[in-house]
Amino acid sequence: MNFENYQTDSYYDELFEIGGRPRTSAAPLIDRIKSMPAGDLTRQQKAAESEFLQMGITFTVYGNKDGTEKIFPFDIIPRIVPNPEWKVIERGLIQRIQALNLFIDDVYHDQLILSDRAVPKEVVASSFGFHEQCVGLNPGKRIWIHITGTDLVRDKDGRYYVLEDNLRCPSGVSYVLENRNVLKRTLPQAFQDMRVKPVDDYPHRLLDTLRYVAPVGADPPKVVVLTPGPYNSAYFEHAFLARQLGAQLVEGRDLAVVDGTVKMRTTKGLERVDVIYRRVDDDFIDPNAFRPDSTLGVPGLMEVYRKGRVTLANALGTGIADDKGIYAYVPHMIKYYLQQDPILPNVPTYVCWEDAQRRHVLDNLDKLVVKAVNQAGGYGMLVGPHSSKAEQERFASMIEANPRDYIAQPTLALSRVPVIVEDHFEGRHVDLRPYILYGREVYVMPGGLTRVALKKGSLVVNSSQGGGSKDTWVLDEPPMPGKKETN
Amino acid sequence: MLSRLADSLYWTGRYVERAENVARFIGVNLNLILDTPLNGHQQWQPLVVTTGDAQDFERRYGEPARDSVIQFLMFDADNPNSIYSSLQKARENARTMREVISSEMWEQLNSFYLMVQGMAHKPGAGLETLETFCRNVKMLSHLFSGVTDATLSHGEAWHFFNIGRLVERADKTARILDVKYFILLPKVEDVGTPYDDILWTALLKSASASEMYRKKHGRLQPVKVAEFLVLDREFPRSMRHCLIQAEQSLRALTGSAPGTYANLAEQRLGRLKSDLEYADIGGIIAAGLHEYLDAFEAKLNALGDALFTVYFLPQAPAAPGPDLAMERMDQ
């Protein structure tokens, strides 16, 4: 297969320069693909897909009583991130995670950033993510956000921007690890020649992180993964990670609070649990402390947690910084806590509770993307350029009625990567979600999940809306000198 | 091991075994009809009695007839003991313990389920298809059993699975004998006729016991048939053999020595097994085979209760009442 008719159009393409010449970093890969016999790549892609289905690397389709599972669509052409570019991302993410962690700790203690007016008090007080129950909590080592999956996007100008922080229970890392397994088998030569940085040590590092924050005296700490159960769309990942960590996968009903500690029910009696990597949201984790109708959680867990006798990862209360209204102030946090300029910028964000900004938003509804602060995954959104007058008017009145609930951002022209479409390649829009672990130090997985909008022209990369994934190759060094130049 | 997973393994063993037994009952019956003048109600009613669902059946379908009984026992999603429901629950259980069972087990059970599901959505199948279906269910159940034995370490997980499989098998052998023995027995006029042989052979075949019985006893004699299904030490579907094997798995969990018990479940199973070891068929029939089988099933249920309190819901803050345990047995 070749790239003769491949068009980058007017977008930033991750593998090709404008005019169709491969980027230096991607040249060995493009060479390799061109040299593969016709049909080989599509065959490999099909083989990978059927392997995913066989291995049950699937997500559950909600509302289907036969328990149908689908594979997360996968495209075999990797996305390439050159080393210098990656170094900036890595430093930017470490900086951002440190600032966010300090912010969450501050918000649930002295609230210095609020009294110093670097972030408006009323924006925090009115946030859906602020939990009164979490005030005064002291998670081990003062680490709140052990696992983050930050969404990055790249605009037409080639700059990376942070789109969302995802500080609660980010999912998708299992696809990164499985995609990598497939790619190592499909393109071993290119993989080796290009010196791709490994991601396979993620489970090991995750376990280290979880053990590092275990309650004092737990030696060795008993770590479990808490899942809402097999009907959750990410159940495969929960089971996968538990297997990789060598940890027990538990549901809420397997755990109980007995004598001031968390225990799991086993055939040999009750066994103490020290660290819970929980994939259950705050609201459902303890019916005594949060939603009383939750059947997924463990009654009394919050009390044990407050006393520091069990660790939850991530900590409770981190959702405060997933509020898109709070997101707007992360650059302020970086300056306030670290006295640094942000390395990775936010997408420019207008907050509708500031009068001047709201006026700008209302005047430009046809150009901007409006988002509800408490929603994610492409819901509760107005994409200005693709919207009707009626939709714009509906959003205008909602913004006027509840300005605190909305922010707006310019419509970004997301960067593209080639995907296989039948017998040729076409460009599709992508984002990038690297995973970050905060334990003894902050570790950024070199790579991450590249989500791709498989529908032509679509900007929505979510799996629920026709999105797929790709492997992400972060290169260790620029391609070695002496390699054949492509032209 | 998590109590929930032990429970799931036990029930996976039971559900798959249950589906196999129901398929065998139906398969034998489909065959039998071709050779006997009995028809309609007489032939099909015992099947819903055997699976213990006669009341539910009559409420929803009325008089038992071939098509309705087949629909009810094979494909009815509202009958919790149908082949379809059993496989669906077994698969759901397996899905929650993918990290405990082997991939081979999961893949095999998954395709087994998909085969049954495919048939369930094709109503009105002809006789040939139904017989093939019954044979497939039996073979896929054997395959699942074999895959499990050959790919899952024979540790705690396997023992719970094995106990479930054997308890279900003992229960079904007891039920088929109970229901058929008395239908067959009073037909004095048939004694010595070809019918007699055909009907008793059908009973043995319902427990896959026909060939093994003939090897051991040769001629068909009602008392010997009962003895074979209840007390034979070596036949893998006899009640006694099932309990001998189940007891070994149960003991392996705690390591307690033969003749002793470490918990209520071991005590109950040990008693029930000893009872079979020292029984003789003459005594059982004199005291009433039906009463004996009835009591056996009740004791098997009590064993299930004990497993539940000892292993599946241990030391929970609120002790389970006997009602909760009984309800669980009906699963």
Chai-1 contact restraints between the chains, C-beta under 6 A:
chainA,res_idxA,chainB,res_idxB,connection_type,confidence,min_distance_angstrom,max_distance_angstrom,comment,restraint_id
A,P230,B,R95,contact,1.0,0.0,6.0,A-B,restraint_1
A,P230,B,T96,contact,1.0,0.0,6.0,A-B,restraint_2
A,A239,B,R98,contact,1.0,0.0,6.0,A-B,restraint_3
A,A239,B,E99,contact,1.0,0.0,6.0,A-B,restraint_4
A,A242,B,E99,contact,1.0,0.0,6.0,A-B,restraint_5
A,R243,B,E99,contact,1.0,0.0,6.0,A-B,restraint_6
A,L249,B,E99,contact,1.0,0.0,6.0,A-B,restraint_7
A,D254,B,L2,contact,1.0,0.0,6.0,A-B,restraint_8
A,D254,B,R4,contact,1.0,0.0,6.0,A-B,restraint_9
A,R265,B,S3,contact,1.0,0.0,6.0,A-B,restraint_10
A,R265,B,P314,contact,1.0,0.0,6.0,A-B,restraint_11
A,T266,B,M1,contact,1.0,0.0,6.0,A-B,restraint_12
A,T266,B,L2,contact,1.0,0.0,6.0,A-B,restraint_13
A,T266,B,S3,contact,1.0,0.0,6.0,A-B,restraint_14
A,T267,B,M1,contact,1.0,0.0,6.0,A-B,restraint_15
A,T267,B,S3,contact,1.0,0.0,6.0,A-B,restraint_16
A,T267,B,A6,contact,1.0,0.0,6.0,A-B,restraint_17
A,T267,B,Y311,contact,1.0,0.0,6.0,A-B,restraint_18
A,G269,B,P314,contact,1.0,0.0,6.0,A-B,restraint_19
A,G269,B,Q315,contact,1.0,0.0,6.0,A-B,restraint_20
A,L270,B,Q315,contact,1.0,0.0,6.0,A-B,restraint_21
